[in-house]
Amino acid sequence: MARTPSPLPSAARRVRGFEATSGLLKDQIRKVGESRGFAVARLLTHWPEIAGEEMARITRPVKVGYGREGMGASLTLLTTGSMAPMVEMQKEKLRERVNAVYGYAAISRILLTQTAATGFAEGQAAFSTKPKAAPVPDPQVQAEAARTAAPIHDEGLRMALEALAQNILTRRKSKEG
């Protein structure tokens, strides 16, 4: 059921301008997706549309596994431990939505894999969490950092050195106390 790769664009076409990246990488992306069980790459690329914004924020499709019996596949989703019970309650609705993308009952069950909100597959599963508020810098530290970087005439370099000095001075205080 493997597709033959599409022919490369002609030289005349490439002369017209830039080639769309999606066109150039389509076959490679499909091949990698199929190796992970994703026969329909749309499941990966349009996950927020398929699962809904709320569900897409707390889940990521990881793998589609086909059993030996051939009675449907298992979709494995990655979610945080605290959100797993919420996803568990909505699995049937999600399974119906995924099967609508496939056009038939391709997915017979959904499995959940729990992980921490950060630190695991950082680029692949960066779950949206509320951003931490930036710590308010100590005025004394800011003044000392400004004094340290004051002799530098280049504005960009002075700002970078000032930020570096603030980081170093803040780190020293946190290690001491």
Secondary structure, DSSP 4 states (H G I P E B T S, - for coil): -PPPPPPPPPHHHHHHSPPPHHHHHHHHHHHHHHHTT-SSTHHHHTHHHHH-HHHHHHEEEEEEEE-SS-S-EEEEEEEETTTHHHHHHTHHHHHHHHHHHHTS--EEEEEEEEE-SSSSSTTT-----PPPPPPPPPHHHHHHHHHHHTT---HHHHHHHHHHHHHHHHHHHHHH-
